């Protein structure tokens, strides 16, 4: 700020201006010379004077028009609608399984209860139905109900004159409760708007529309737990097969929903409801085992063990082409290995601890039970045949190996079984089977066209009202006698000659002798041809990778080795204790 000028006469720095004359004087009245402040305002303007004016319009700025589709749901309303679609798909899956496997009608009740428990155990449970959505439905229903009353005025008058209906409607519609619900809904909508504005301002949010536990694979997990509770001998492979054949609604099932439901789905909801491939065995087991563990820990609902006898027989006969002798040996070995046949290892009793440092559980205890049974049967085959290129023959007719087929004939028949799997009608058009169209014959092309017509065309035609009533609200239900008929296995191994008994040849190894354990993490090593053949087909049959099955087999082999040395040590200690007792008796 510039310093004030002093009066040359009195030295005062206080100045004031006369409004009439425009002169500037100090506080003592001395007028500053050679200064005059004149205003440029004039009252009378000439004809040639330019004027500048600013015209302000009185229009109000209109709000910015939103380009969003009003049909799409967002926020909690979108999640509620997403679970409505998921629940409808679950009902379609239950109806499909009941028709495919001839299940009793109680299966739907069990699935409904497990689905309710699953929703309560979610990390982020689905919200309740929004009040605005419920009010809109009520207004739609009211408008729909008023149409017939206009046609029949007598019915409308009778309804108005009925005091009971008016009193019941007044009791049902509580104004205070309605006001609280409306305020709650407005608060939730305002919170959503705040979140939306914060995201626009650059604040990154960790919000995800669906998590891993909200995806359609959890419906399959609910079906699996329901089958285990009803003691049905099912495997994950059964669900994957019916999914890949489009007999169980899972792949691209949005076409099964009505347009009234799909028109409200955003791209995120459509992406979550449209899995491109069938889930793997380990992926389904992850969610099914977690669900069984949570419902037991929170509600005390115990999932029983696997109905192991039919499943083990399917493993022996369909996967390995074995005999009842192999079934008995695998069952005995599974008992020795202490296989937990539960969905989660925490549901099975802990191991008996002899030493203080003994573990309660063992590695690979939380694997799919059918995978554990397959690995156990493979260990039995290695004990009998070796599967390393060396011949092994039993020396006693009482040896169980003498009741098994000859190793050469068995391996050749096993190769034929693997080739027949690719030509099997139920797996022919699976996404995992490569089938060039140029190599198809006319019959195969006709079957493929029928498959495409059933999957792509018939499902889009929709169901009539009568079909919906028959499927979901049947008047009469009949429970069939047969449950879950197993798929007819390949009977290629029938008629094979039994293993010869070794007489007099000491150079030939016995079954279980010179057993080799191959390290599954040895990336430079290769399995023998015989063992690789069995591992490859068994892993494909179960639905896991070859490396994972090799890891499980190796772990079971080392577990069997520890058991064997413990038994030898125990027998040795018993003999020593008996010898000491005999020696003490001789002294006495």
Secondary structure, DSSP 8 states (H G I E B T S, - for coil): -------TTT----EEE-TTT--EEETT--B-TT--------SS--TT-------------------S-TTS--THHHHHHHHHHHHHHHHHHHHHHHHHHT--THHHHHHHHHHHHHHHTSTT------HHHHHHHHHHHHHHHHHHHHH-HHHHHHHHH-HHHHHHHHHHS-HHHHHHHHHHHHHHHHHHHHHHHHHHTT------S--GGGSTHHHHHHHHHHHHHTT----HHHHHHHHHTTSSS-TTGGGGS-HHHHTT--HHHHHHT--SS---HHHHHHHHHHHHHHHHHHH--------HHHHHHHIIIIIS---HHHHHHHHHHHHHHT---SSSGGGS-----SSTT--SS-TT-SS-HHHHHHHHHHHHHHHHH-SSS--B-BSSTTSGGGGSB-HHHHHHHHHHHHHHHHT-GGGTT-TTS---GGG--HHHHHHHHHHHIIIIIGGGS---HHHHHHHHS-S-----S--S--------STT--B--B--S-SSSB-TTSS-----TT-TT----HHHHHHHHHHHHHHTS-HHHHHHHHHHHHHHHHHHHHHHHHHHHHHHHHHHHHHHHHHH-
